[in-house]
Amino acid sequence: MAPESYDDLIGKPYRPMATGPDEYDCWGLCVEVLKRLNIFDDIDLAGEIVRGYNPEEDDPADLIGEPSYEYVAHPRKPGDILILRGGGDENTRATHAAIHIGRRMIIQCTRAVGVHLVPYGVLEPFTVEIISWSD
């Protein structure tokens, strides 16, 4: 069961470059969750990060500005972002981003399913980078 604060997102459809509230792409959903977790002091900053993002051309990891972050081996806390690359190769362009919401659960938005939850273990073999926000 999704935590209470994410129930309203589950089932929302995927649309490229969508940032909500009715449709999302994978990065737009990550930004929405970051806002809900108060990762950003300024809600508008999250919007600026996603503005101009093209999922066909841009790498989500390159869009992240402040607050500062570090790369970690496994998700440690809600808000950690998983970056997946085609074929699991760190030299290829990122193809997907998902976000850890706690208890080893990930919320993501995909073309096939829209917004849904998966256990971290499902994505672990495909995850190349995990971005964790500094405290």
ABEGO torsion letter per residue (X at the ends): XBBAAAAAABGBBBBBGBAOAABBBAAAAAAAAAAAAGABABAAAAAAAABGBBAAABBAAAABBOBBBBBBABBABBGBBBBBBBGGBAABBBABBBBBAEGGBBBBBBAAAEBBBBBAAAAAAABABBBBBBX
